[in-house]
């Protein structure tokens, strides 16, 4: 597989990870920082005392989770989860992994997890139903297709207007497809990326909109003869998702902020995401 650094695209489009305020600080007066004593395993009100329950998708794609095995700690989001957990005093033995759908996780209501990492973009609308930590990564959206499809070789948004595109339900990829590309045909909505990939393979749609790292993985591994058309000029800030008004939110955000400040997040980006190819931005 011919891969070049993703950092080239992120730097060129201003999407490198930079210091960001906590999502809880985005409106009104900033909340007081939690104390060190309140942000320990013994003090945090997790679903199960002493255990941190972390959710991801099924399947969880690379480079976010390697080999669909988050418990290995390999893959960018799996590694981020363990790094943030460690900052709060949780060891690997204290962590329990569960699976959820993307759409189910962002819906209002009680949660079966303490944290959920599935490339959840922090949005004001979602914050009405769930909490988010500070951002741990920023990524652009991208379009993939089959080799020889009507949009194989497209270099502009205009060339995508007549395409039948697809995206996962409840995702900002779907928002980007509808608002940024605004195709003439309704964007097909799927339960998850796996269902969208299946539809692409079967020729039901011309292309899929997903985040760039996932797009590169899909065309390299999942979609035989797949092509990465290009990136869109919109980026998403990803945060750890928690239930609404979670008692863990402030401490989780503080831990993420500390990992950003000490360079840990940049190191994890270099380890897990720097192997992915840069692509042109569709104008």
C-alpha angles and dihedrals in degrees: 000000000000106000130168129185118295087206089076091065095041093051093044093053097039093249101125114130110268135172111291133182120251114270088240089061095056095095134030124351117347115256118245113261112257117249124250089246093056093050100063130109090250093052101042117097100226123171089258116028111252093007127097112209111205125186133202136166131283106260102021109202129218136280086037095050122010117231091349088283110120092172088072090067089228121130125050100276094040089052092047090051093053093044093052091043091051091052087058094048101261116137124207088262090057094058125091120188124212133172130237138168117258094238094045092053095056094045119103119262143063117332133222090212141052094218134014125196116188103131091282111184115220108240133165091236093054091046087067088069106025142019127246133201122228111291116278096184143009122212139171125235120247142189126234130187144169119275109265094020122138090264099042103123096018113151102181142047089243090063090057095054095093095043127108102235132185138200140169119277116260092012130128085230086068090047090051093048092052100039106029100034096024095188122203091241122062112265110250112240121215134187091241143341092274091061091047091051090052091052091049092051090050093051094245092126134025098224149353130229114218137143114289101251091049090046091055092048092049095052092044098046117005106038113054108220090006121162131208104224098190148285127280121233093246128092134199129215110220121214136179106261120227134173117276112285091002114182087224099059101089095045092045091052091047090052092050090049091052091050090051092048095050094047097250094123092050089050091052091049089052092048100046109019106030092083094068125103126255117234136191120267112244110240 
